[in-house]
């Protein structure tokens, strides 16, 4: 299994949907002992389209979370340019905060 990407299109609050993906991943990542090869990264696809977000799953993340990620319809992709993504959950750096409007 290789890299996968979930694309989130939202007219209002994409961060809520990103949070849903993060929580789904967390539901398997933590019980599996937080594998070091499993991580989520996120990017805003374009400054001109701020409500389109991409969530990248490393091959390890895609493998352990395939059932809980199925509703989000991840698609196989080439690895992202690591200079254009930020760690959402996994090992390496501090996860970026996700702001949920109204929370």
C-alpha positions, 0 to 999 in steps of 0.5 A: 500500500502506498501514499493516499490522499483525502481531498476535502471540499467545504464551503464553510468549515473544512477544519471540522472535516479535517478534525473528523479525519484526524479523530478517525485516524487517532481511533486506530493509531493510538491503540496500535501503539502509535506506529512511527511509520504511520502519519497524517499530513495536511495542506491547503491545496491552493491559496486561491481555494482556501476551502479545499484541503488535502490530507495525506496518509503515509503508507503505514497510516493507510494500512492501519486505518483503511477501514476507518478512512473508507468513508472519506474515500482516500485515493492512491497518490504519489508522495507529496512534496514534504515542503508543502505539507504539515504534520497533522498527526504522527511522529516528527514534530508537534501536531498543528492545531486544528481550529474549529469555528464556534468551539 
